[in-house]
Amino acid sequence: MTEQRQLHLNAFLMSTGHHEASWRLPESNSHAGTDVGHFQRLAQTAERGKLDSIFFADSPVLHGDVAQRPYGGLEPTVLLAAIAAVTERIGLIATASTTYNEPYNLARRFASVDQISGGRAGWNVVTTAGDAAARNFSLAGQPAHSQRYERAAEFLDVAKKLWNSWEDDAIVADKAAGIWADSSRVHRAEHEGRHFQVEGALDVPRSAQGYPVIVQAGSSENGKEFAARYAEAVFTAHQTLADARAFYSDLKQRTAAAGRDPEGIKILPGIVPVIGSTEEEARRLERELDELILPEHARNQLAGLLRVPADSLKLDAELPADLPSEDEIEGAKSRYRLIVNLARRERLTVRQLIGRLGGGRGHRTFSGTPVQVADAIQDWFEAGAADGFNIMPPVLPTGLDIFVDQVVPILQDRGLFRREYSGRTLREHFGLTKPANPFSAVPQLI
């Protein structure tokens, strides 16, 4: 009898929630972005629901106008260290840029989180779009899209060499002989490449899961090729089932073509679930949030993404016909394409588009009862569009509470999601094999 395929669920946590206006609700904590206790409690809620992992986005730049909504927050690997201390099983994923870091420092940071959490760390690899970030690192503008991905590929190669520099049994701790580690089982990276020259070895031993799970979120051609080569989980955004299925099939095929098992990459589209006890209650909450959006602020954000002057976007008109082509975009190409296609397909005015993007910046927003949300998740999962979902509560903490307490039990009753953790590492949660150390003769399974 074939075992039923199981969902993977990640909670994407963002201060007061993913909706643009969530911070304006009376019950929201305006200082949530720097409140460690807030995030620790959210992680404990996700762990109570047996979710695979939690995830934090990040960017090395202060985006947007701080007069209009909360921006900024804690560096996520530091935050994960605080969360690791108050959780036991939940996976811990943070974003970090390959464009504005060096491999040794970043590999060491993630290896440290992986060690203190007992093998629960994951790294969401980004190349960071935008000139503003570049100017924080002594550059006049962002490197070209293809150059950022070229650097990212070499960055990952170096990081893996560093994480593998310790064999699993290098530490012998023989007090009688006075030998702490077998130095023949610790290896230098000795990397000489176009972007990096790294001698190594890393000064953090290999973790219980080998090294952190590699996550990726780009859906451009370069992004998909990078994911096929390196990613073990992919966060992606789709508005339609057809688009999600096409992406899923394409990426699985690319992964196989790269010589990897397609089951070794988990594809998790984002969903923003607005949940009510009735459909009307859910839609009322959605309307309440949308009415709190500041149109001028949202229009400025949209203009920045589309690379057009804000005054060219008329709130009650459709997008201008003469937008830049995707080839002219050096930033987030896949998100640009998704938003423009959504607006054109549904003939949305700028005001309507802002409302559609307010909940999840292009991720699918779904309002309904817990059963309807579970149905929506199951439909895409069984239709070959996803291995699971990146859950993006519109309001925190209530959105995560409702999802864990009311949607997860439905998925469990349907046999689609675990009732208890069967392992302790993030790789075990995702059903991934522990990566073999190239210096060890025999691959190991967790």
Phi, psi and omega in degrees: 000127181287131179290138182294134178297140185247141175292153167244132184233125176244140176259115177271110187259132181216100177032254184270000180128171187278340180289137182310324186255011185301328182293342183273352176294144183304326184276353185285146177270108184295344181252020185299327185299336179242016181262100183300320180300322178302312183286326176298318178294321177297317179297320178294325176295314179298322178292323176300326178277002179065026178296153180297319191195166167241159187216141176236128172283167178193156175206140182276047180203148175275104182278149167074186184259112183293348176289338189258332178196162181295133174229163178080172181170193184278147175297126195291330178291328174295317178297320178298324178298320178292324180287324179303327184289341184242011177229166183235328189236327188300136176291152188231106185244132178231153178268141172208147187268136173277346180278328187237035172217172172246146186302319185296312181299315185288319177300320179295318181296313180289325176297324179293315176298321180297320179293311186288341179263358181076029177091039183244010187272151172219150180242118172274108187276123176232157178256351174065106178269153171113140179288332183299319178296318180302320182290346173278354182231039171065024177246148179285330181199169183293144171297157180300153182309310182293325179292322178297319180287328175297315178296320181299319180297315178293323178303313180294322178300317180293315181302317180295320176301319181292315180296330180271003186292339174255127171288157185299328183254026182294324181276116180256335177047050180270096183293322182297319181274349181073030181243115179276317180219154177274105186295340178287349180254014173242125193234140177283149179291317179049052182264129174232107183226189182291320185258333189223144170232109188229120180281314183072187357285169174291152180263018175236124180296164180295145185268180181297333179255013180092289172202168185303147175295136181266120181245150182215152186228004180275140181240012173288175177300315177298320180296317181292322177294321177296315180298317181299328182277323191239325195288146173248345170212145182230124172268129184218164182234129177216144179263335184234153178298319181299315180295319181295318179294320180296317178297315182301310181298316181299313184290323177296320179293319178296323179296316177297318180296333178278003178085019181246157175287123179301336176288348179275008175228123183257125184257120189234092175295152177278144173220133179255098185269115174265109194248132175224165179292337173227164176301317182297320178296318179296317181289330177294318177296319179297317179296319180300317179293315182297326180290343179271354178294136176272106189303318183294320178297313181296324178296319178298320177297315180297318180299320178297319180292322182277353181060047177227159176296142181300324183287354174276350179259105178271126188306322185255025174234162176288170178301146178300152181287333188261048175289157174301151174284161180300327180296336180277349183272120177260001181263234184276084187299314185293323179289323175302312181297317181300314184291316180295317179297320178300312182296317181291316184298318184258005178052050182278143168286166178301320179298317179293320179297318177302318178298319181291329181273344186298330182279327186204021173054036178111345175286157182292125174258132182227125177248138180170189179281168176305320179295318180294322176295316177299319178299316181298318178296314181296320182301310181292322181298313184279345179271005179077034180249353187196152168264352181169197186218150173265099186281124186238083183302132181292330180226135178237142009271351191298322182297322178286320177304311182295319180297313181293318186277336187239330180269315181304315179301327178294316179295324177294315180298331178276001180076018185263348185214148184298150170265334178219153173291139176259346179224184183243341182260162178295323177299320178295319178300318182277356182070033182258145177284141174296127183296137178291142173276124183298344179271352178262145186286325188240126174301148182244146172251140176293000000 
